[in-house]
Amino acid sequence: MFDYGRSAELFPTRSRKPRRSPLSYKRFDTAAAAIRFAIEELPSELLLGAYLQVDEERFGSDGIRRLYDSSRYPLKRRAASQG
């Protein structure tokens, strides 16, 4: 069973578009916080090839999404935008 309380590292893919402040490796105190950042804050083009490392487990963008959508996800999710 996945432990959302473990520390985690997020490795976004590199964007093909030049940016002023490129996003790179980030370490989080909890996997839940890393998952929330990946889904709610990371631009979709960076999430596509990103992966989450939790101990020896690695999750690609689909795995990150499944963890976020899980009923066991402990944090409040951002409300879906209407539009």
mmCIF file of the N, C-alpha and C atoms, coordinates in Angstrom:
data_MODEL
# 
_entry.id   MODEL 
# 
loop_
_atom_site.group_PDB 
_atom_site.id 
_atom_site.type_symbol 
_atom_site.label_atom_id 
_atom_site.label_alt_id 
_atom_site.label_comp_id 
_atom_site.label_asym_id 
_atom_site.label_entity_id 
_atom_site.label_seq_id 
_atom_site.pdbx_PDB_ins_code 
_atom_site.Cartn_x 
_atom_site.Cartn_y 
_atom_site.Cartn_z 
_atom_site.occupancy 
_atom_site.B_iso_or_equiv 
_atom_site.pdbx_formal_charge 
_atom_site.auth_seq_id 
_atom_site.auth_comp_id 
_atom_site.auth_asym_id 
_atom_site.auth_atom_id 
_atom_site.pdbx_PDB_model_num 
ATOM 1   N N  . MET A 1 1  ? 0.842   -1.175 0.000   1.00 0.00 ? 1  MET A N  1 
ATOM 2   C CA . MET A 1 1  ? 0.000   0.000  0.000   1.00 0.00 ? 1  MET A CA 1 
ATOM 3   C C  . MET A 1 1  ? 0.895   1.249  0.000   1.00 0.00 ? 1  MET A C  1 
ATOM 4   N N  . PHE A 1 2  ? 0.566   2.209  -0.834  1.00 0.00 ? 2  PHE A N  1 
ATOM 5   C CA . PHE A 1 2  ? 1.373   3.416  -0.985  1.00 0.00 ? 2  PHE A CA 1 
ATOM 6   C C  . PHE A 1 2  ? 1.253   4.305  0.250   1.00 0.00 ? 2  PHE A C  1 
ATOM 7   N N  . ASP A 1 3  ? 2.395   4.828  0.721   1.00 0.00 ? 3  ASP A N  1 
ATOM 8   C CA . ASP A 1 3  ? 2.437   5.714  1.889   1.00 0.00 ? 3  ASP A CA 1 
ATOM 9   C C  . ASP A 1 3  ? 2.636   7.151  1.420   1.00 0.00 ? 3  ASP A C  1 
ATOM 10  N N  . TYR A 1 4  ? 1.586   7.943  1.476   1.00 0.00 ? 4  TYR A N  1 
ATOM 11  C CA . TYR A 1 4  ? 1.635   9.341  1.040   1.00 0.00 ? 4  TYR A CA 1 
ATOM 12  C C  . TYR A 1 4  ? 2.478   10.213 1.969   1.00 0.00 ? 4  TYR A C  1 
ATOM 13  N N  . GLY A 1 5  ? 2.841   9.710  3.142   1.00 0.00 ? 5  GLY A N  1 
ATOM 14  C CA . GLY A 1 5  ? 3.611   10.482 4.107   1.00 0.00 ? 5  GLY A CA 1 
ATOM 15  C C  . GLY A 1 5  ? 5.117   10.405 3.919   1.00 0.00 ? 5  GLY A C  1 
ATOM 16  N N  . ARG A 1 6  ? 5.582   9.539  3.035   1.00 0.00 ? 6  ARG A N  1 
ATOM 17  C CA . ARG A 1 6  ? 7.025   9.424  2.798   1.00 0.00 ? 6  ARG A CA 1 
ATOM 18  C C  . ARG A 1 6  ? 7.533   10.619 2.008   1.00 0.00 ? 6  ARG A C  1 
ATOM 19  N N  . SER A 1 7  ? 8.816   10.928 2.168   1.00 0.00 ? 7  SER A N  1 
ATOM 20  C CA . SER A 1 7  ? 9.403   12.012 1.375   1.00 0.00 ? 7  SER A CA 1 
ATOM 21  C C  . SER A 1 7  ? 9.487   11.575 -0.082  1.00 0.00 ? 7  SER A C  1 
ATOM 22  N N  . ALA A 1 8  ? 9.524   12.566 -0.971  1.00 0.00 ? 8  ALA A N  1 
ATOM 23  C CA . ALA A 1 8  ? 9.492   12.260 -2.402  1.00 0.00 ? 8  ALA A CA 1 
ATOM 24  C C  . ALA A 1 8  ? 10.313  13.269 -3.185  1.00 0.00 ? 8  ALA A C  1 
ATOM 25  N N  . GLU A 1 9  ? 10.744  12.835 -4.354  1.00 0.00 ? 9  GLU A N  1 
ATOM 26  C CA . GLU A 1 9  ? 11.465  13.693 -5.281  1.00 0.00 ? 9  GLU A CA 1 
ATOM 27  C C  . GLU A 1 9  ? 10.701  13.715 -6.597  1.00 0.00 ? 9  GLU A C  1 
ATOM 28  N N  . LEU A 1 10 ? 10.582  14.904 -7.171  1.00 0.00 ? 10 LEU A N  1 
ATOM 29  C CA . LEU A 1 10 ? 9.872   15.068 -8.434  1.00 0.00 ? 10 LEU A CA 1 
ATOM 30  C C  . LEU A 1 10 ? 10.859  15.544 -9.485  1.00 0.00 ? 10 LEU A C  1 
ATOM 31  N N  . PHE A 1 11 ? 10.875  14.858 -10.606 1.00 0.00 ? 11 PHE A N  1 
ATOM 32  C CA . PHE A 1 11 ? 11.764  15.185 -11.711 1.00 0.00 ? 11 PHE A CA 1 
ATOM 33  C C  . PHE A 1 11 ? 10.919  15.521 -12.934 1.00 0.00 ? 11 PHE A C  1 
ATOM 34  N N  . PRO A 1 12 ? 10.630  16.820 -13.159 1.00 0.00 ? 12 PRO A N  1 
ATOM 35  C CA . PRO A 1 12 ? 9.855   17.197 -14.350 1.00 0.00 ? 12 PRO A CA 1 
ATOM 36  C C  . PRO A 1 12 ? 10.698  17.001 -15.604 1.00 0.00 ? 12 PRO A C  1 
ATOM 37  N N  . THR A 1 13 ? 10.034  16.794 -16.716 1.00 0.00 ? 13 THR A N  1 
ATOM 38  C CA . THR A 1 13 ? 10.739  16.735 -17.984 1.00 0.00 ? 13 THR A CA 1 
ATOM 39  C C  . THR A 1 13 ? 11.164  18.148 -18.354 1.00 0.00 ? 13 THR A C  1 
ATOM 40  N N  . ARG A 1 14 ? 12.136  18.274 -19.195 1.00 0.00 ? 14 ARG A N  1 
ATOM 41  C CA . ARG A 1 14 ? 12.567  19.607 -19.626 1.00 0.00 ? 14 ARG A CA 1 
ATOM 42  C C  . ARG A 1 14 ? 11.628  20.128 -20.698 1.00 0.00 ? 14 ARG A C  1 
ATOM 43  N N  . SER A 1 15 ? 11.288  21.393 -20.570 1.00 0.00 ? 15 SER A N  1 
ATOM 44  C CA . SER A 1 15 ? 10.411  22.029 -21.549 1.00 0.00 ? 15 SER A CA 1 
ATOM 45  C C  . SER A 1 15 ? 11.195  22.347 -22.813 1.00 0.00 ? 15 SER A C  1 
ATOM 46  N N  . ARG A 1 16 ? 10.536  22.241 -23.945 1.00 0.00 ? 16 ARG A N  1 
ATOM 47  C CA . ARG A 1 16 ? 11.183  22.610 -25.208 1.00 0.00 ? 16 ARG A CA 1 
ATOM 48  C C  . ARG A 1 16 ? 11.117  24.115 -25.429 1.00 0.00 ? 16 ARG A C  1 
ATOM 49  N N  . LYS A 1 17 ? 10.267  24.782 -24.653 1.00 0.00 ? 17 LYS A N  1 
ATOM 50  C CA . LYS A 1 17 ? 10.130  26.233 -24.771 1.00 0.00 ? 17 LYS A CA 1 
ATOM 51  C C  . LYS A 1 17 ? 11.100  26.906 -23.810 1.00 0.00 ? 17 LYS A C  1 
ATOM 52  N N  . PRO A 1 18 ? 11.811  27.934 -24.268 1.00 0.00 ? 18 PRO A N  1 
ATOM 53  C CA . PRO A 1 18 ? 12.695  28.643 -23.338 1.00 0.00 ? 18 PRO A CA 1 
ATOM 54  C C  . PRO A 1 18 ? 11.879  29.343 -22.257 1.00 0.00 ? 18 PRO A C  1 
ATOM 55  N N  . ARG A 1 19 ? 12.395  29.322 -21.052 1.00 0.00 ? 19 ARG A N  1 
ATOM 56  C CA . ARG A 1 19 ? 11.704  29.950 -19.921 1.00 0.00 ? 19 ARG A CA 1 
ATOM 57  C C  . ARG A 1 19 ? 12.706  30.774 -19.127 1.00 0.00 ? 19 ARG A C  1 
ATOM 58  N N  . ARG A 1 20 ? 12.175  31.747 -18.405 1.00 0.00 ? 20 ARG A N  1 
ATOM 59  C CA . ARG A 1 20 ? 13.037  32.544 -17.530 1.00 0.00 ? 20 ARG A CA 1 
ATOM 60  C C  . ARG A 1 20 ? 13.506  31.718 -16.344 1.00 0.00 ? 20 ARG A C  1 
ATOM 61  N N  . SER A 1 21 ? 12.617  30.955 -15.760 1.00 0.00 ? 21 SER A N  1 
ATOM 62  C CA . SER A 1 21 ? 12.975  30.155 -14.585 1.00 0.00 ? 21 SER A CA 1 
ATOM 63  C C  . SER A 1 21 ? 12.545  28.705 -14.806 1.00 0.00 ? 21 SER A C  1 
ATOM 64  N N  . PRO A 1 22 ? 13.420  27.908 -15.404 1.00 0.00 ? 22 PRO A N  1 
ATOM 65  C CA . PRO A 1 22 ? 13.048  26.523 -15.700 1.00 0.00 ? 22 PRO A CA 1 
ATOM 66  C C  . PRO A 1 22 ? 12.798  25.731 -14.415 1.00 0.00 ? 22 PRO A C  1 
ATOM 67  N N  . LEU A 1 23 ? 11.823  24.844 -14.474 1.00 0.00 ? 23 LEU A N  1 
ATOM 68  C CA . LEU A 1 23 ? 11.535  23.979 -13.343 1.00 0.00 ? 23 LEU A CA 1 
ATOM 69  C C  . LEU A 1 23 ? 12.440  22.768 -13.435 1.00 0.00 ? 23 LEU A C  1 
ATOM 70  N N  . SER A 1 24 ? 12.989  22.378 -12.302 1.00 0.00 ? 24 SER A N  1 
ATOM 71  C CA . SER A 1 24 ? 13.851  21.212 -12.292 1.00 0.00 ? 24 SER A CA 1 
ATOM 72  C C  . SER A 1 24 ? 13.512  20.373 -11.065 1.00 0.00 ? 24 SER A C  1 
ATOM 73  N N  . TYR A 1 25 ? 14.400  19.519 -10.695 1.00 0.00 ? 25 TYR A N  1 
ATOM 74  C CA . TYR A 1 25 ? 14.236  18.626 -9.558  1.00 0.00 ? 25 TYR A CA 1 
ATOM 75  C C  . TYR A 1 25 ? 13.714  19.370 -8.334  1.00 0.00 ? 25 TYR A C  1 
ATOM 76  N N  . LYS A 1 26 ? 12.746  18.764 -7.645  1.00 0.00 ? 26 LYS A N  1 
ATOM 77  C CA . LYS A 1 26 ? 12.238  19.309 -6.383  1.00 0.00 ? 26 LYS A CA 1 
ATOM 78  C C  . LYS A 1 26 ? 12.082  18.166 -5.396  1.00 0.00 ? 26 LYS A C  1 
ATOM 79  N N  . ARG A 1 27 ? 12.436  18.442 -4.157  1.00 0.00 ? 27 ARG A N  1 
ATOM 80  C CA . ARG A 1 27 ? 12.262  17.467 -3.079  1.00 0.00 ? 27 ARG A CA 1 
ATOM 81  C C  . ARG A 1 27 ? 11.124  17.942 -2.183  1.00 0.00 ? 27 ARG A C  1 
ATOM 82  N N  . PHE A 1 28 ? 10.292  17.002 -1.737  1.00 0.00 ? 28 PHE A N  1 
ATOM 83  C CA . PHE A 1 28 ? 9.131   17.316 -0.913  1.00 0.00 ? 28 PHE A CA 1 
ATOM 84  C C  . PHE A 1 28 ? 9.172   16.482 0.367   1.00 0.00 ? 28 PHE A C  1 
ATOM 85  N N  . ASP A 1 29 ? 8.669   17.058 1.449   1.00 0.00 ? 29 ASP A N  1 
ATOM 86  C CA . ASP A 1 29 ? 8.609   16.341 2.723   1.00 0.00 ? 29 ASP A CA 1 
ATOM 87  C C  . ASP A 1 29 ? 7.662   15.148 2.659   1.00 0.00 ? 29 ASP A C  1 
ATOM 88  N N  . THR A 1 30 ? 6.605   15.283 1.851   1.00 0.00 ? 30 THR A N  1 
ATOM 89  C CA . THR A 1 30 ? 5.657   14.170 1.715   1.00 0.00 ? 30 THR A CA 1 
ATOM 90  C C  . THR A 1 30 ? 5.360   13.911 0.241   1.00 0.00 ? 30 THR A C  1 
ATOM 91  N N  . ALA A 1 31 ? 5.076   12.667 -0.052  1.00 0.00 ? 31 ALA A N  1 
ATOM 92  C CA . ALA A 1 31 ? 4.686   12.311 -1.418  1.00 0.00 ? 31 ALA A CA 1 
ATOM 93  C C  . ALA A 1 31 ? 3.384   13.007 -1.789  1.00 0.00 ? 31 ALA A C  1 
ATOM 94  N N  . ALA A 1 32 ? 2.484   13.168 -0.818  1.00 0.00 ? 32 ALA A N  1 
ATOM 95  C CA . ALA A 1 32 ? 1.209   13.839 -1.096  1.00 0.00 ? 32 ALA A CA 1 
ATOM 96  C C  . ALA A 1 32 ? 1.445   15.255 -1.608  1.00 0.00 ? 32 ALA A C  1 
ATOM 97  N N  . ALA A 1 33 ? 2.367   15.981 -0.997  1.00 0.00 ? 33 ALA A N  1 
ATOM 98  C CA . ALA A 1 33 ? 2.667   17.349 -1.435  1.00 0.00 ? 33 ALA A CA 1 
ATOM 99  C C  . ALA A 1 33 ? 3.286   17.349 -2.828  1.00 0.00 ? 33 ALA A C  1 
ATOM 100 N N  . ALA A 1 34 ? 4.149   16.389 -3.107  1.00 0.00 ? 34 ALA A N  1 
ATOM 101 C CA . ALA A 1 34 ? 4.769   16.291 -4.431  1.00 0.00 ? 34 ALA A CA 1 
ATOM 102 C C  . ALA A 1 34 ? 3.721   15.991 -5.497  1.00 0.00 ? 34 ALA A C  1 
ATOM 103 N N  . ILE A 1 35 ? 2.809   15.096 -5.180  1.00 0.00 ? 35 ILE A N  1 
ATOM 104 C CA . ILE A 1 35 ? 1.744   14.728 -6.120  1.00 0.00 ? 35 ILE A CA 1 
ATOM 105 C C  . ILE A 1 35 ? 0.846   15.924 -6.383  1.00 0.00 ? 35 ILE A C  1 
ATOM 106 N N  . ARG A 1 36 ? 0.481   16.640 -5.325  1.00 0.00 ? 36 ARG A N  1 
ATOM 107 C CA . ARG A 1 36 ? -0.369  17.821 -5.505  1.00 0.00 ? 36 ARG A CA 1 
ATOM 108 C C  . ARG A 1 36 ? 0.335   18.855 -6.377  1.00 0.00 ? 36 ARG A C  1 
ATOM 109 N N  . PHE A 1 37 ? 1.617   19.101 -6.131  1.00 0.00 ? 37 PHE A N  1 
ATOM 110 C CA . PHE A 1 37 ? 2.364   20.057 -6.948  1.00 0.00 ? 37 PHE A CA 1 
ATOM 111 C C  . PHE A 1 37 ? 2.380   19.610 -8.408  1.00 0.00 ? 37 PHE A C  1 
ATOM 112 N N  . ALA A 1 38 ? 2.673   18.335 -8.633  1.00 0.00 ? 38 ALA A N  1 
ATOM 113 C CA . ALA A 1 38 ? 2.766   17.822 -10.001 1.00 0.00 ? 38 ALA A CA 1 
ATOM 114 C C  . ALA A 1 38 ? 1.454   17.995 -10.758 1.00 0.00 ? 38 ALA A C  1 
ATOM 115 N N  . ILE A 1 39 ? 0.349   17.692 -10.123 1.00 0.00 ? 39 ILE A N  1 
ATOM 116 C CA . ILE A 1 39 ? -0.952  17.737 -10.797 1.00 0.00 ? 39 ILE A CA 1 
ATOM 117 C C  . ILE A 1 39 ? -1.517  19.147 -10.858 1.00 0.00 ? 39 ILE A C  1 
ATOM 118 N N  . GLU A 1 40 ? -1.388  19.911 -9.784  1.00 0.00 ? 40 GLU A N  1 
ATOM 119 C CA . GLU A 1 40 ? -2.059  21.206 -9.706  1.00 0.00 ? 40 GLU A CA 1 
ATOM 120 C C  . GLU A 1 40 ? -1.200  22.390 -10.137 1.00 0.00 ? 40 GLU A C  1 
ATOM 121 N N  . GLU A 1 41 ? 0.118   22.268 -10.078 1.00 0.00 ? 41 GLU A N  1 
ATOM 122 C CA . GLU A 1 41 ? 0.983   23.417 -10.352 1.00 0.00 ? 41 GLU A CA 1 
ATOM 123 C C  . GLU A 1 41 ? 1.880   23.245 -11.579 1.00 0.00 ? 41 GLU A C  1 
ATOM 124 N N  . LEU A 1 42 ? 2.305   22.051 -11.848 1.00 0.00 ? 42 LEU A N  1 
ATOM 125 C CA . LEU A 1 42 ? 3.253   21.809 -12.937 1.00 0.00 ? 42 LEU A CA 1 
ATOM 126 C C  . LEU A 1 42 ? 2.564   21.976 -14.287 1.00 0.00 ? 42 LEU A C  1 
ATOM 127 N N  . PRO A 1 43 ? 3.157   22.738 -15.198 1.00 0.00 ? 43 PRO A N  1 
ATOM 128 C CA . PRO A 1 43 ? 2.567   22.852 -16.541 1.00 0.00 ? 43 PRO A CA 1 
ATOM 129 C C  . PRO A 1 43 ? 2.441   21.462 -17.181 1.00 0.00 ? 43 PRO A C  1 
ATOM 130 N N  . SER A 1 44 ? 1.365   21.246 -17.908 1.00 0.00 ? 44 SER A N  1 
ATOM 131 C CA . SER A 1 44 ? 1.076   19.914 -18.454 1.00 0.00 ? 44 SER A CA 1 
ATOM 132 C C  . SER A 1 44 ? 2.197   19.372 -19.331 1.00 0.00 ? 44 SER A C  1 
ATOM 133 N N  . GLU A 1 45 ? 2.894   20.252 -20.064 1.00 0.00 ? 45 GLU A N  1 
ATOM 134 C CA . GLU A 1 45 ? 3.980   19.758 -20.918 1.00 0.00 ? 45 GLU A CA 1 
ATOM 135 C C  . GLU A 1 45 ? 5.156   19.242 -20.097 1.00 0.00 ? 45 GLU A C  1 
ATOM 136 N N  . LEU A 1 46 ? 5.308   19.717 -18.854 1.00 0.00 ? 46 LEU A N  1 
ATOM 137 C CA . LEU A 1 46 ? 6.374   19.210 -17.990 1.00 0.00 ? 46 LEU A CA 1 
ATOM 138 C C  . LEU A 1 46 ? 5.944   17.957 -17.238 1.00 0.00 ? 46 LEU A C  1 
ATOM 139 N N  . LEU A 1 47 ? 4.642   17.815 -17.003 1.00 0.00 ? 47 LEU A N  1 
ATOM 140 C CA . LEU A 1 47 ? 4.142   16.623 -16.317 1.00 0.00 ? 47 LEU A CA 1 
ATOM 141 C C  . LEU A 1 47 ? 4.224   15.396 -17.211 1.00 0.00 ? 47 LEU A C  1 
ATOM 142 N N  . LEU A 1 48 ? 4.052   15.575 -18.503 1.00 0.00 ? 48 LEU A N  1 
ATOM 143 C CA . LEU A 1 48 ? 3.990   14.450 -19.437 1.00 0.00 ? 48 LEU A CA 1 
ATOM 144 C C  . LEU A 1 48 ? 5.166   13.486 -19.293 1.00 0.00 ? 48 LEU A C  1 
ATOM 145 N N  . GLY A 1 49 ? 6.377   13.980 -19.187 1.00 0.00 ? 49 GLY A N  1 
ATOM 146 C CA . GLY A 1 49 ? 7.533   13.096 -19.058 1.00 0.00 ? 49 GLY A CA 1 
ATOM 147 C C  . GLY A 1 49 ? 8.121   13.068 -17.663 1.00 0.00 ? 49 GLY A C  1 
ATOM 148 N N  . ALA A 1 50 ? 7.400   13.629 -16.698 1.00 0.00 ? 50 ALA A N  1 
ATOM 149 C CA . ALA A 1 50 ? 7.905   13.710 -15.326 1.00 0.00 ? 50 ALA A CA 1 
ATOM 150 C C  . ALA A 1 50 ? 7.830   12.354 -14.639 1.00 0.00 ? 50 ALA A C  1 
ATOM 151 N N  . TYR A 1 51 ? 8.623   12.220 -13.579 1.00 0.00 ? 51 TYR A N  1 
ATOM 152 C CA . TYR A 1 51 ? 8.451   11.054 -12.723 1.00 0.00 ? 51 TYR A CA 1 
ATOM 153 C C  . TYR A 1 51 ? 8.661   11.433 -11.266 1.00 0.00 ? 51 TYR A C  1 
ATOM 154 N N  . LEU A 1 52 ? 8.011   10.673 -10.417 1.00 0.00 ? 52 LEU A N  1 
ATOM 155 C CA . LEU A 1 52 ? 8.045   10.847 -8.972  1.00 0.00 ? 52 LEU A CA 1 
ATOM 156 C C  . LEU A 1 52 ? 8.811   9.679  -8.389  1.00 0.00 ? 52 LEU A C  1 
ATOM 157 N N  . GLN A 1 53 ? 9.799   9.967  -7.562  1.00 0.00 ? 53 GLN A N  1 
ATOM 158 C CA . GLN A 1 53 ? 10.590  8.922  -6.911  1.00 0.00 ? 53 GLN A CA 1 
ATOM 159 C C  . GLN A 1 53 ? 10.258  8.939  -5.423  1.00 0.00 ? 53 GLN A C  1 
ATOM 160 N N  . VAL A 1 54 ? 9.771   7.814  -4.913  1.00 0.00 ? 54 VAL A N  1 
ATOM 161 C CA . VAL A 1 54 ? 9.458   7.656  -3.495  1.00 0.00 ? 54 VAL A CA 1 
ATOM 162 C C  . VAL A 1 54 ? 10.187  6.404  -3.040  1.00 0.00 ? 54 VAL A C  1 
ATOM 163 N N  . ASP A 1 55 ? 11.229  6.595  -2.233  1.00 0.00 ? 55 ASP A N  1 
ATOM 164 C CA . ASP A 1 55 ? 12.127  5.502  -1.875  1.00 0.00 ? 55 ASP A CA 1 
ATOM 165 C C  . ASP A 1 55 ? 12.625  4.857  -3.175  1.00 0.00 ? 55 ASP A C  1 
ATOM 166 N N  . GLU A 1 56 ? 12.387  3.578  -3.354  1.00 0.00 ? 56 GLU A N  1 
ATOM 167 C CA . GLU A 1 56 ? 12.853  2.890  -4.561  1.00 0.00 ? 56 GLU A CA 1 
ATOM 168 C C  . GLU A 1 56 ? 11.773  2.768  -5.630  1.00 0.00 ? 56 GLU A C  1 
ATOM 169 N N  . GLU A 1 57 ? 10.606  3.346  -5.383  1.00 0.00 ? 57 GLU A N  1 
ATOM 170 C CA . GLU A 1 57 ? 9.510   3.284  -6.352  1.00 0.00 ? 57 GLU A CA 1 
ATOM 171 C C  . GLU A 1 57 ? 9.515   4.514  -7.246  1.00 0.00 ? 57 GLU A C  1 
ATOM 172 N N  . ARG A 1 58 ? 9.226   4.293  -8.519  1.00 0.00 ? 58 ARG A N  1 
ATOM 173 C CA . ARG A 1 58 ? 9.151   5.380  -9.491  1.00 0.00 ? 58 ARG A CA 1 
ATOM 174 C C  . ARG A 1 58 ? 7.784   5.370  -10.158 1.00 0.00 ? 58 ARG A C  1 
ATOM 175 N N  . PHE A 1 59 ? 7.206   6.578  -10.293 1.00 0.00 ? 59 PHE A N  1 
ATOM 176 C CA . PHE A 1 59 ? 5.884   6.721  -10.900 1.00 0.00 ? 59 PHE A CA 1 
ATOM 177 C C  . PHE A 1 59 ? 5.967   7.746  -12.015 1.00 0.00 ? 59 PHE A C  1 
ATOM 178 N N  . GLY A 1 60 ? 5.529   7.368  -13.212 1.00 0.00 ? 60 GLY A N  1 
ATOM 179 C CA . GLY A 1 60 ? 5.455   8.296  -14.334 1.00 0.00 ? 60 GLY A CA 1 
ATOM 180 C C  . GLY A 1 60 ? 4.217   9.168  -14.207 1.00 0.00 ? 60 GLY A C  1 
ATOM 181 N N  . SER A 1 61 ? 3.958   9.965  -15.224 1.00 0.00 ? 61 SER A N  1 
ATOM 182 C CA . SER A 1 61 ? 2.830   10.900 -15.158 1.00 0.00 ? 61 SER A CA 1 
ATOM 183 C C  . SER A 1 61 ? 1.493   10.178 -14.946 1.00 0.00 ? 61 SER A C  1 
ATOM 184 N N  . ASP A 1 62 ? 1.301   9.019  -15.562 1.00 0.00 ? 62 ASP A N  1 
ATOM 185 C CA . ASP A 1 62 ? 0.053   8.269  -15.357 1.00 0.00 ? 62 ASP A CA 1 
ATOM 186 C C  . ASP A 1 62 ? -0.058  7.765  -13.917 1.00 0.00 ? 62 ASP A C  1 
ATOM 187 N N  . GLY A 1 63 ? 1.060   7.302  -13.369 1.00 0.00 ? 63 GLY A N  1 
ATOM 188 C CA . GLY A 1 63 ? 1.070   6.840  -11.981 1.00 0.00 ? 63 GLY A CA 1 
ATOM 189 C C  . GLY A 1 63 ? 0.825   7.971  -11.001 1.00 0.00 ? 63 GLY A C  1 
ATOM 190 N N  . ILE A 1 64 ? 1.399   9.130  -11.278 1.00 0.00 ? 64 ILE A N  1 
ATOM 191 C CA . ILE A 1 64 ? 1.177   10.309 -10.436 1.00 0.00 ? 64 ILE A CA 1 
ATOM 192 C C  . ILE A 1 64 ? -0.306  10.659 -10.449 1.00 0.00 ? 64 ILE A C  1 
ATOM 193 N N  . ARG A 1 65 ? -0.914  10.642 -11.610 1.00 0.00 ? 65 ARG A N  1 
ATOM 194 C CA . ARG A 1 65 ? -2.348  10.948 -11.735 1.00 0.00 ? 65 ARG A CA 1 
ATOM 195 C C  . ARG A 1 65 ? -3.187  9.932  -10.962 1.00 0.00 ? 65 ARG A C  1 
ATOM 196 N N  . ARG A 1 66 ? -2.848  8.638  -11.053 1.00 0.00 ? 66 ARG A N  1 
ATOM 197 C CA . ARG A 1 66 ? -3.598  7.608  -10.320 1.00 0.00 ? 66 ARG A CA 1 
ATOM 198 C C  . ARG A 1 66 ? -3.499  7.823  -8.807  1.00 0.00 ? 66 ARG A C  1 
ATOM 199 N N  . LEU A 1 67 ? -2.310  8.189  -8.331  1.00 0.00 ? 67 LEU A N  1 
ATOM 200 C CA . LEU A 1 67 ? -2.139  8.446  -6.898  1.00 0.00 ? 67 LEU A CA 1 
ATOM 201 C C  . LEU A 1 67 ? -2.961  9.653  -6.457  1.00 0.00 ? 67 LEU A C  1 
ATOM 202 N N  . TYR A 1 68 ? -3.021  10.678 -7.294  1.00 0.00 ? 68 TYR A N  1 
ATOM 203 C CA . TYR A 1 68 ? -3.804  11.885 -6.991  1.00 0.00 ? 68 TYR A CA 1 
ATOM 204 C C  . TYR A 1 68 ? -5.299  11.574 -6.984  1.00 0.00 ? 68 TYR A C  1 
ATOM 205 N N  . ASP A 1 69 ? -5.741  10.754 -7.916  1.00 0.00 ? 69 ASP A N  1 
ATOM 206 C CA . ASP A 1 69 ? -7.161  10.419 -8.040  1.00 0.00 ? 69 ASP A CA 1 
ATOM 207 C C  . ASP A 1 69 ? -7.630  9.368  -7.031  1.00 0.00 ? 69 ASP A C  1 
ATOM 208 N N  . SER A 1 70 ? -6.699  8.727  -6.354  1.00 0.00 ? 70 SER A N  1 
ATOM 209 C CA . SER A 1 70 ? -7.040  7.665  -5.412  1.00 0.00 ? 70 SER A CA 1 
ATOM 210 C C  . SER A 1 70 ? -7.893  8.184  -4.256  1.00 0.00 ? 70 SER A C  1 
ATOM 211 N N  . SER A 1 71 ? -8.798  7.345  -3.780  1.00 0.00 ? 71 SER A N  1 
ATOM 212 C CA . SER A 1 71 ? -9.605  7.708  -2.608  1.00 0.00 ? 71 SER A CA 1 
ATOM 213 C C  . SER A 1 71 ? -8.739  7.816  -1.355  1.00 0.00 ? 71 SER A C  1 
ATOM 214 N N  . ARG A 1 72 ? -7.537  7.279  -1.392  1.00 0.00 ? 72 ARG A N  1 
ATOM 215 C CA . ARG A 1 72 ? -6.620  7.339  -0.257  1.00 0.00 ? 72 ARG A CA 1 
ATOM 216 C C  . ARG A 1 72 ? -5.777  8.620  -0.244  1.00 0.00 ? 72 ARG A C  1 
ATOM 217 N N  . TYR A 1 73 ? -5.827  9.413  -1.300  1.00 0.00 ? 73 TYR A N  1 
ATOM 218 C CA . TYR A 1 73 ? -5.054  10.659 -1.353  1.00 0.00 ? 73 TYR A CA 1 
ATOM 219 C C  . TYR A 1 73 ? -5.485  11.550 -0.188  1.00 0.00 ? 73 TYR A C  1 
ATOM 220 N N  . PRO A 1 74 ? -4.543  11.972 0.690   1.00 0.00 ? 74 PRO A N  1 
ATOM 221 C CA . PRO A 1 74 ? -4.937  12.613 1.951   1.00 0.00 ? 74 PRO A CA 1 
ATOM 222 C C  . PRO A 1 74 ? -5.200  14.118 1.905   1.00 0.00 ? 74 PRO A C  1 
ATOM 223 N N  . LEU A 1 75 ? -4.807  14.802 0.857   1.00 0.00 ? 75 LEU A N  1 
ATOM 224 C CA . LEU A 1 75 ? -4.946  16.256 0.820   1.00 0.00 ? 75 LEU A CA 1 
ATOM 225 C C  . LEU A 1 75 ? -6.203  16.679 0.072   1.00 0.00 ? 75 LEU A C  1 
ATOM 226 N N  . LYS A 1 76 ? -6.643  17.884 0.366   1.00 0.00 ? 76 LYS A N  1 
ATOM 227 C CA . LYS A 1 76 ? -7.791  18.441 -0.347  1.00 0.00 ? 76 LYS A CA 1 
ATOM 228 C C  . LYS A 1 76 ? -7.360  18.763 -1.773  1.00 0.00 ? 76 LYS A C  1 
ATOM 229 N N  . ARG A 1 77 ? -8.170  18.368 -2.723  1.00 0.00 ? 77 ARG A N  1 
ATOM 230 C CA . ARG A 1 77 ? -7.866  18.624 -4.129  1.00 0.00 ? 77 ARG A CA 1 
ATOM 231 C C  . ARG A 1 77 ? -8.394  19.990 -4.528  1.00 0.00 ? 77 ARG A C  1 
ATOM 232 N N  . ARG A 1 78 ? -7.707  20.609 -5.466  1.00 0.00 ? 78 ARG A N  1 
ATOM 233 C CA . ARG A 1 78 ? -8.185  21.878 -6.016  1.00 0.00 ? 78 ARG A CA 1 
ATOM 234 C C  . ARG A 1 78 ? -9.479  21.611 -6.771  1.00 0.00 ? 78 ARG A C  1 
ATOM 235 N N  . ALA A 1 79 ? -10.437 22.491 -6.616  1.00 0.00 ? 79 ALA A N  1 
ATOM 236 C CA . ALA A 1 79 ? -11.707 22.349 -7.335  1.00 0.00 ? 79 ALA A CA 1 
ATOM 237 C C  . ALA A 1 79 ? -11.455 22.465 -8.829  1.00 0.00 ? 79 ALA A C  1 
ATOM 238 N N  . ALA A 1 80 ? -12.102 21.628 -9.595  1.00 0.00 ? 80 ALA A N  1 
ATOM 239 C CA . ALA A 1 80 ? -11.960 21.674 -11.055 1.00 0.00 ? 80 ALA A CA 1 
ATOM 240 C C  . ALA A 1 80 ? -12.512 22.995 -11.564 1.00 0.00 ? 80 ALA A C  1 
ATOM 241 N N  . SER A 1 81 ? -11.787 23.602 -12.492 1.00 0.00 ? 81 SER A N  1 
ATOM 242 C CA . SER A 1 81 ? -12.254 24.880 -13.039 1.00 0.00 ? 81 SER A CA 1 
ATOM 243 C C  . SER A 1 81 ? -13.443 24.638 -13.953 1.00 0.00 ? 81 SER A C  1 
ATOM 244 N N  . GLN A 1 82 ? -14.366 25.546 -13.907 1.00 0.00 ? 82 GLN A N  1 
ATOM 245 C CA . GLN A 1 82 ? -15.556 25.459 -14.752 1.00 0.00 ? 82 GLN A CA 1 
ATOM 246 C C  . GLN A 1 82 ? -15.265 26.152 -16.071 1.00 0.00 ? 82 GLN A C  1 
ATOM 247 N N  . GLY A 1 83 ? -15.564 25.525 -17.166 1.00 0.00 ? 83 GLY A N  1 
ATOM 248 C CA . GLY A 1 83 ? -15.318 26.214 -18.413 1.00 0.00 ? 83 GLY A CA 1 
ATOM 249 C C  . GLY A 1 83 ? -15.425 25.362 -19.531 1.00 0.00 ? 83 GLY A C  1 
# 
